[in-house]
Amino acid sequence: MNHSLLKLASGRHGSGRKGQRSGSSIPPEATNQGIPKTPVADDVIILCGGAGLRLRPVTGDGPKSMAQVAGSPFLEMPLRQLRRHGFQRVILAVGYAASAIQSHFGQSFSGIDIEYSEEASPLGTGGALSNAAPHVKSKDCLIMNGDSYTDLDLGRFAADHRESEADVSVVVVPVDERGDAGSILLDADNQIVKFAEKERPILGAYLNAGIYMMSKEILFRIPAGRRVSLETELFSLWIRQGHKIQAYVHYGNCVDIGTPERYQTAQGVLAGFEVKAKCSTSKGDRE
């Protein structure tokens, strides 16, 4: 995950042209109450196979996505968020210490059906998606990192992806003060023209929030059975091949727990989100 905490009061959301207010503008997720009346049919893959080596001094030997935040495993937060936005089926792409995740969540959590895609050895983000692709039943699939939380209306993002007819949609956030984050460059129509994950952020560029919509067809184009990076290999390849990769610009809270410093920051920022989430979904949690 290549960003730290962002909290901006206002801005343009969605995939509208630069300088225009997008038709898919959304308020922060905290203002959205209840579950949509029409459930979202898209399946979800959450990438949660990381060992979290940088976090071990503060979290121990467990998987990164199970690090305790506001008194609960971090991974509970995106699962509750998905439920609030109408998603019903999640594939957890597990790897390191998979049994810790499987024993905690089982086959259902917060009203969401859960399946597991387990990698025998580290496959990278792209390889993990390829490994999980046979589990996907929907035409399009929402993909999330299991170590980050963004207060995004996920259902509206999925709808925007379908409307744009893009092969891939990527949630992006404005560049912050970090120097280790890399950049995403957009054209005038918010299509992504360059991923520069290993370069210093460029003024006017954006950062990858780690949330995507992809067609199942493109998931099956990812090489199977080998380690491959979605961020540093596949996105650039798909751009060269002429695939339409659309940016969905989000201004709001965007938190990851990838380092001890950001993990400590997340404790305070996410505590309020967890209280609201648990209140709104307490009746539908573990089944």
BALOKE-915350 format. One record per residue (C-alpha): residue number from 1; x, y, z; residue in one letter. Coordinates in steps of 0.25 Angstrom, whole numbers, plus 5000, padded with zeros to 4 digits. Layout:
% BALOKE-915350
{k:NUM | u:X | v:Y | w:Z | r:A};
...
END
This chain:
% BALOKE-915350
{k:1 | u:5000 | v:5000 | w:5000 | r:M};
{k:2 | u:5007 | v:5013 | w:4996 | r:N};
{k:3 | u:5001 | v:5024 | w:5004 | r:H};
{k:4 | u:4999 | v:5029 | w:5018 | r:S};
{k:5 | u:4987 | v:5036 | w:5024 | r:L};
{k:6 | u:4980 | v:5046 | w:5016 | r:L};
{k:7 | u:4968 | v:5055 | w:5021 | r:K};
{k:8 | u:4964 | v:5066 | w:5012 | r:L};
{k:9 | u:4951 | v:5073 | w:5014 | r:A};
{k:10 | u:4946 | v:5074 | w:5000 | r:S};
{k:11 | u:4949 | v:5071 | w:4986 | r:G};
{k:12 | u:4945 | v:5064 | w:4973 | r:R};
{k:13 | u:4941 | v:5049 | w:4973 | r:H};
{k:14 | u:4939 | v:5039 | w:4963 | r:G};
{k:15 | u:4944 | v:5039 | w:4949 | r:S};
{k:16 | u:4940 | v:5052 | w:4943 | r:G};
{k:17 | u:4949 | v:5061 | w:4935 | r:R};
{k:18 | u:4959 | v:5069 | w:4942 | r:K};
{k:19 | u:4953 | v:5083 | w:4947 | r:G};
{k:20 | u:4939 | v:5078 | w:4946 | r:Q};
{k:21 | u:4930 | v:5072 | w:4957 | r:R};
{k:22 | u:4928 | v:5057 | w:4954 | r:S};
{k:23 | u:4914 | v:5051 | w:4953 | r:G};
{k:24 | u:4919 | v:5041 | w:4962 | r:S};
{k:25 | u:4922 | v:5050 | w:4974 | r:S};
{k:26 | u:4921 | v:5044 | w:4987 | r:I};
{k:27 | u:4921 | v:5048 | w:5001 | r:P};
{k:28 | u:4931 | v:5042 | w:5011 | r:P};
{k:29 | u:4926 | v:5028 | w:5015 | r:E};
{k:30 | u:4923 | v:5032 | w:5029 | r:A};
{k:31 | u:4911 | v:5040 | w:5024 | r:T};
{k:32 | u:4905 | v:5028 | w:5018 | r:N};
{k:33 | u:4896 | v:5020 | w:5027 | r:Q};
{k:34 | u:4889 | v:5006 | w:5025 | r:G};
{k:35 | u:4890 | v:4996 | w:5014 | r:I};
{k:36 | u:4886 | v:4998 | w:5000 | r:P};
{k:37 | u:4873 | v:4992 | w:4996 | r:K};
{k:38 | u:4878 | v:4986 | w:4984 | r:T};
{k:39 | u:4890 | v:4977 | w:4987 | r:P};
{k:40 | u:4903 | v:4978 | w:4979 | r:V};
{k:41 | u:4905 | v:4965 | w:4971 | r:A};
{k:42 | u:4920 | v:4967 | w:4969 | r:D};
{k:43 | u:4929 | v:4957 | w:4976 | r:D};
{k:44 | u:4941 | v:4963 | w:4985 | r:V};
{k:45 | u:4955 | v:4958 | w:4986 | r:I};
{k:46 | u:4963 | v:4964 | w:4998 | r:I};
{k:47 | u:4978 | v:4962 | w:4997 | r:L};
{k:48 | u:4982 | v:4958 | w:5011 | r:C};
{k:49 | u:4994 | v:4948 | w:5010 | r:G};
{k:50 | u:5005 | v:4957 | w:5014 | r:G};
{k:51 | u:5014 | v:4954 | w:5026 | r:A};
{k:52 | u:5015 | v:4968 | w:5031 | r:G};
{k:53 | u:5030 | v:4967 | w:5034 | r:L};
{k:54 | u:5031 | v:4982 | w:5037 | r:R};
{k:55 | u:5020 | v:4981 | w:5047 | r:L};
{k:56 | u:5025 | v:4970 | w:5055 | r:R};
{k:57 | u:5032 | v:4979 | w:5065 | r:P};
{k:58 | u:5018 | v:4983 | w:5070 | r:V};
{k:59 | u:5009 | v:4972 | w:5065 | r:T};
{k:60 | u:5016 | v:4959 | w:5067 | r:G};
{k:61 | u:5016 | v:4948 | w:5057 | r:D};
{k:62 | u:5002 | v:4948 | w:5052 | r:G};
{k:63 | u:4998 | v:4952 | w:5038 | r:P};
{k:64 | u:4997 | v:4967 | w:5036 | r:K};
{k:65 | u:4982 | v:4968 | w:5033 | r:S};
{k:66 | u:4980 | v:4962 | w:5047 | r:M};
{k:67 | u:4987 | v:4973 | w:5054 | r:A};
{k:68 | u:4978 | v:4978 | w:5065 | r:Q};
{k:69 | u:4972 | v:4992 | w:5062 | r:V};
{k:70 | u:4962 | v:4998 | w:5072 | r:A};
{k:71 | u:4961 | v:4985 | w:5079 | r:G};
{k:72 | u:4958 | v:4976 | w:5067 | r:S};
{k:73 | u:4966 | v:4969 | w:5055 | r:P};
{k:74 | u:4968 | v:4980 | w:5045 | r:F};
{k:75 | u:4962 | v:4971 | w:5034 | r:L};
{k:76 | u:4948 | v:4972 | w:5041 | r:E};
{k:77 | u:4947 | v:4987 | w:5036 | r:M};
{k:78 | u:4947 | v:4985 | w:5021 | r:P};
{k:79 | u:4938 | v:4973 | w:5023 | r:L};
{k:80 | u:4928 | v:4982 | w:5031 | r:R};
{k:81 | u:4929 | v:4993 | w:5020 | r:Q};
{k:82 | u:4926 | v:4983 | w:5009 | r:L};
{k:83 | u:4914 | v:4978 | w:5016 | r:R};
{k:84 | u:4909 | v:4993 | w:5018 | r:R};
{k:85 | u:4910 | v:4995 | w:5003 | r:H};
{k:86 | u:4903 | v:4983 | w:4999 | r:G};
{k:87 | u:4914 | v:4973 | w:4995 | r:F};
{k:88 | u:4911 | v:4958 | w:4999 | r:Q};
{k:89 | u:4922 | v:4949 | w:4995 | r:R};
{k:90 | u:4937 | v:4951 | w:4998 | r:V};
{k:91 | u:4949 | v:4943 | w:4994 | r:I};
{k:92 | u:4960 | v:4944 | w:5004 | r:L};
{k:93 | u:4974 | v:4942 | w:4997 | r:A};
{k:94 | u:4982 | v:4937 | w:5008 | r:V};
{k:95 | u:4996 | v:4932 | w:5010 | r:G};
{k:96 | u:5005 | v:4934 | w:5022 | r:Y};
{k:97 | u:4998 | v:4929 | w:5034 | r:A};
{k:98 | u:4985 | v:4926 | w:5027 | r:A};
{k:99 | u:4980 | v:4918 | w:5038 | r:S};
{k:100 | u:4979 | v:4930 | w:5047 | r:A};
{k:101 | u:4970 | v:4937 | w:5037 | r:I};
{k:102 | u:4962 | v:4924 | w:5034 | r:Q};
{k:103 | u:4959 | v:4921 | w:5048 | r:S};
{k:104 | u:4955 | v:4935 | w:5052 | r:H};
{k:105 | u:4945 | v:4937 | w:5040 | r:F};
{k:106 | u:4941 | v:4923 | w:5036 | r:G};
{k:107 | u:4931 | v:4923 | w:5025 | r:Q};
{k:108 | u:4923 | v:4935 | w:5028 | r:S};
{k:109 | u:4925 | v:4949 | w:5035 | r:F};
{k:110 | u:4916 | v:4961 | w:5037 | r:S};
{k:111 | u:4906 | v:4955 | w:5027 | r:G};
{k:112 | u:4916 | v:4952 | w:5016 | r:I};
{k:113 | u:4919 | v:4938 | w:5010 | r:D};
{k:114 | u:4934 | v:4936 | w:5011 | r:I};
{k:115 | u:4943 | v:4927 | w:5002 | r:E};
{k:116 | u:4958 | v:4925 | w:5003 | r:Y};
{k:117 | u:4969 | v:4925 | w:4992 | r:S};
{k:118 | u:4981 | v:4920 | w:4998 | r:E};
{k:119 | u:4995 | v:4921 | w:4992 | r:E};
{k:120 | u:5006 | v:4911 | w:4996 | r:A};
{k:121 | u:5017 | v:4921 | w:4994 | r:S};
{k:122 | u:5017 | v:4936 | w:4992 | r:P};
{k:123 | u:5011 | v:4940 | w:4978 | r:L};
{k:124 | u:5011 | v:4955 | w:4979 | r:G};
{k:125 | u:4999 | v:4963 | w:4978 | r:T};
{k:126 | u:4997 | v:4959 | w:4963 | r:G};
{k:127 | u:5000 | v:4945 | w:4966 | r:G};
{k:128 | u:4990 | v:4944 | w:4977 | r:A};
{k:129 | u:4979 | v:4950 | w:4968 | r:L};
{k:130 | u:4982 | v:4939 | w:4958 | r:S};
{k:131 | u:4981 | v:4929 | w:4968 | r:N};
{k:132 | u:4967 | v:4934 | w:4973 | r:A};
{k:133 | u:4961 | v:4936 | w:4959 | r:A};
{k:134 | u:4955 | v:4922 | w:4958 | r:P};
{k:135 | u:4947 | v:4926 | w:4971 | r:H};
{k:136 | u:4940 | v:4938 | w:4964 | r:V};
{k:137 | u:4926 | v:4936 | w:4959 | r:K};
{k:138 | u:4922 | v:4951 | w:4955 | r:S};
{k:139 | u:4926 | v:4958 | w:4942 | r:K};
{k:140 | u:4933 | v:4968 | w:4950 | r:D};
{k:141 | u:4941 | v:4967 | w:4963 | r:C};
{k:142 | u:4944 | v:4978 | w:4974 | r:L};
{k:143 | u:4959 | v:4976 | w:4979 | r:I};
{k:144 | u:4964 | v:4982 | w:4992 | r:M};
{k:145 | u:4977 | v:4981 | w:5000 | r:N};
{k:146 | u:4975 | v:4975 | w:5013 | r:G};
{k:147 | u:4984 | v:4985 | w:5021 | r:D};
{k:148 | u:4977 | v:4998 | w:5017 | r:S};
{k:149 | u:4964 | v:5005 | w:5019 | r:Y};
{k:150 | u:4958 | v:5016 | w:5011 | r:T};
{k:151 | u:4944 | v:5023 | w:5014 | r:D};
{k:152 | u:4939 | v:5021 | w:5000 | r:L};
{k:153 | u:4925 | v:5017 | w:4995 | r:D};
{k:154 | u:4929 | v:5004 | w:4989 | r:L};
{k:155 | u:4916 | v:5001 | w:4983 | r:G};
{k:156 | u:4916 | v:5015 | w:4975 | r:R};
{k:157 | u:4931 | v:5012 | w:4971 | r:F};
{k:158 | u:4926 | v:4998 | w:4965 | r:A};
{k:159 | u:4915 | v:5005 | w:4958 | r:A};
{k:160 | u:4924 | v:5016 | w:4952 | r:D};
{k:161 | u:4933 | v:5005 | w:4947 | r:H};
{k:162 | u:4922 | v:4998 | w:4939 | r:R};
{k:163 | u:4917 | v:5012 | w:4934 | r:E};
{k:164 | u:4931 | v:5015 | w:4929 | r:S};
{k:165 | u:4933 | v:5002 | w:4922 | r:E};
{k:166 | u:4947 | v:5001 | w:4926 | r:A};
{k:167 | u:4955 | v:4988 | w:4927 | r:D};
{k:168 | u:4961 | v:4993 | w:4941 | r:V};
{k:169 | u:4957 | v:5004 | w:4950 | r:S};
{k:170 | u:4967 | v:5009 | w:4961 | r:V};
{k:171 | u:4963 | v:5017 | w:4973 | r:V};
{k:172 | u:4974 | v:5028 | w:4974 | r:V};
{k:173 | u:4976 | v:5039 | w:4985 | r:V};
{k:174 | u:4984 | v:5052 | w:4984 | r:P};
{k:175 | u:4999 | v:5051 | w:4986 | r:V};
{k:176 | u:5003 | v:5054 | w:5001 | r:D};
{k:177 | u:5016 | v:5058 | w:5007 | r:E};
{k:178 | u:5022 | v:5044 | w:5007 | r:R};
{k:179 | u:5035 | v:5042 | w:4998 | r:G};
{k:180 | u:5034 | v:5027 | w:4997 | r:D};
{k:181 | u:5021 | v:5026 | w:4990 | r:A};
{k:182 | u:5022 | v:5027 | w:4975 | r:G};
{k:183 | u:5012 | v:5033 | w:4965 | r:S};
{k:184 | u:5000 | v:5031 | w:4956 | r:I};
{k:185 | u:4998 | v:5040 | w:4944 | r:L};
{k:186 | u:4985 | v:5043 | w:4938 | r:L};
{k:187 | u:4980 | v:5049 | w:4925 | r:D};
{k:188 | u:4969 | v:5059 | w:4923 | r:A};
{k:189 | u:4959 | v:5048 | w:4924 | r:D};
{k:190 | u:4964 | v:5042 | w:4937 | r:N};
{k:191 | u:4970 | v:5030 | w:4929 | r:Q};
{k:192 | u:4983 | v:5025 | w:4935 | r:I};
{k:193 | u:4995 | v:5027 | w:4926 | r:V};
{k:194 | u:5006 | v:5024 | w:4935 | r:K};
{k:195 | u:5009 | v:5016 | w:4948 | r:F};
{k:196 | u:5022 | v:5020 | w:4954 | r:A};
{k:197 | u:5022 | v:5012 | w:4967 | r:E};
{k:198 | u:5037 | v:5013 | w:4970 | r:K};
{k:199 | u:5039 | v:5028 | w:4967 | r:E};
{k:200 | u:5037 | v:5039 | w:4976 | r:R};
{k:201 | u:5023 | v:5046 | w:4975 | r:P};
{k:202 | u:5021 | v:5056 | w:4965 | r:I};
{k:203 | u:5014 | v:5069 | w:4967 | r:L};
{k:204 | u:4999 | v:5068 | w:4962 | r:G};
{k:205 | u:5000 | v:5053 | w:4962 | r:A};
{k:206 | u:4992 | v:5043 | w:4970 | r:Y};
{k:207 | u:4995 | v:5031 | w:4979 | r:L};
{k:208 | u:4989 | v:5017 | w:4978 | r:N};
{k:209 | u:4979 | v:5014 | w:4989 | r:A};
{k:210 | u:4979 | v:4999 | w:4987 | r:G};
{k:211 | u:4964 | v:4998 | w:4982 | r:I};
{k:212 | u:4961 | v:4993 | w:4968 | r:Y};
{k:213 | u:4950 | v:4988 | w:4959 | r:M};
{k:214 | u:4954 | v:4978 | w:4949 | r:M};
{k:215 | u:4946 | v:4969 | w:4939 | r:S};
{k:216 | u:4948 | v:4954 | w:4942 | r:K};
{k:217 | u:4953 | v:4953 | w:4927 | r:E};
{k:218 | u:4965 | v:4961 | w:4931 | r:I};
{k:219 | u:4968 | v:4954 | w:4944 | r:L};
{k:220 | u:4969 | v:4941 | w:4935 | r:F};
{k:221 | u:4980 | v:4948 | w:4927 | r:R};
{k:222 | u:4989 | v:4949 | w:4939 | r:I};
{k:223 | u:5000 | v:4938 | w:4938 | r:P};
{k:224 | u:4997 | v:4927 | w:4947 | r:A};
{k:225 | u:5006 | v:4920 | w:4957 | r:G};
{k:226 | u:5017 | v:4930 | w:4958 | r:R};
{k:227 | u:5020 | v:4942 | w:4966 | r:R};
{k:228 | u:5016 | v:4955 | w:4959 | r:V};
{k:229 | u:5013 | v:4969 | w:4964 | r:S};
{k:230 | u:5000 | v:4976 | w:4960 | r:L};
{k:231 | u:5006 | v:4990 | w:4963 | r:E};
{k:232 | u:5019 | v:4989 | w:4957 | r:T};
{k:233 | u:5017 | v:4979 | w:4945 | r:E};
{k:234 | u:5003 | v:4977 | w:4941 | r:L};
{k:235 | u:4997 | v:4991 | w:4941 | r:F};
{k:236 | u:5009 | v:4996 | w:4932 | r:S};
{k:237 | u:5007 | v:4984 | w:4923 | r:L};
{k:238 | u:4992 | v:4986 | w:4921 | r:W};
{k:239 | u:4994 | v:5001 | w:4918 | r:I};
{k:240 | u:5004 | v:4997 | w:4907 | r:R};
{k:241 | u:4994 | v:4987 | w:4902 | r:Q};
{k:242 | u:4983 | v:4998 | w:4900 | r:G};
{k:243 | u:4974 | v:4994 | w:4912 | r:H};
{k:244 | u:4965 | v:5005 | w:4918 | r:K};
{k:245 | u:4970 | v:5007 | w:4932 | r:I};
{k:246 | u:4961 | v:5018 | w:4938 | r:Q};
{k:247 | u:4964 | v:5026 | w:4951 | r:A};
{k:248 | u:4954 | v:5028 | w:4962 | r:Y};
{k:249 | u:4959 | v:5040 | w:4970 | r:V};
{k:250 | u:4955 | v:5040 | w:4984 | r:H};
{k:251 | u:4957 | v:5051 | w:4995 | r:Y};
{k:252 | u:4955 | v:5046 | w:5009 | r:G};
{k:253 | u:4961 | v:5037 | w:5019 | r:N};
{k:254 | u:4971 | v:5027 | w:5014 | r:C};
{k:255 | u:4979 | v:5019 | w:5024 | r:V};
{k:256 | u:4988 | v:5007 | w:5023 | r:D};
{k:257 | u:4996 | v:5000 | w:5034 | r:I};
{k:258 | u:5008 | v:4996 | w:5026 | r:G};
{k:259 | u:5019 | v:5001 | w:5036 | r:T};
{k:260 | u:5019 | v:5003 | w:5051 | r:P};
{k:261 | u:5017 | v:5018 | w:5050 | r:E};
{k:262 | u:5005 | v:5017 | w:5041 | r:R};
{k:263 | u:5000 | v:5006 | w:5049 | r:Y};
{k:264 | u:5000 | v:5015 | w:5062 | r:Q};
{k:265 | u:4993 | v:5026 | w:5054 | r:T};
{k:266 | u:4982 | v:5017 | w:5049 | r:A};
{k:267 | u:4979 | v:5013 | w:5064 | r:Q};
{k:268 | u:4974 | v:5027 | w:5067 | r:G};
{k:269 | u:4968 | v:5030 | w:5053 | r:V};
{k:270 | u:4960 | v:5017 | w:5051 | r:L};
{k:271 | u:4955 | v:5015 | w:5065 | r:A};
{k:272 | u:4943 | v:5024 | w:5062 | r:G};
{k:273 | u:4940 | v:5017 | w:5049 | r:F};
{k:274 | u:4940 | v:5004 | w:5057 | r:E};
{k:275 | u:4930 | v:5009 | w:5067 | r:V};
{k:276 | u:4920 | v:5013 | w:5056 | r:K};
{k:277 | u:4922 | v:5001 | w:5048 | r:A};
{k:278 | u:4920 | v:4991 | w:5060 | r:K};
{k:279 | u:4907 | v:4999 | w:5064 | r:C};
{k:280 | u:4902 | v:4998 | w:5050 | r:S};
{k:281 | u:4905 | v:4983 | w:5047 | r:T};
{k:282 | u:4905 | v:4977 | w:5061 | r:S};
{k:283 | u:4892 | v:4969 | w:5058 | r:K};
{k:284 | u:4898 | v:4963 | w:5045 | r:G};
{k:285 | u:4913 | v:4960 | w:5050 | r:D};
{k:286 | u:4918 | v:4946 | w:5051 | r:R};
{k:287 | u:4907 | v:4936 | w:5047 | r:E};
END
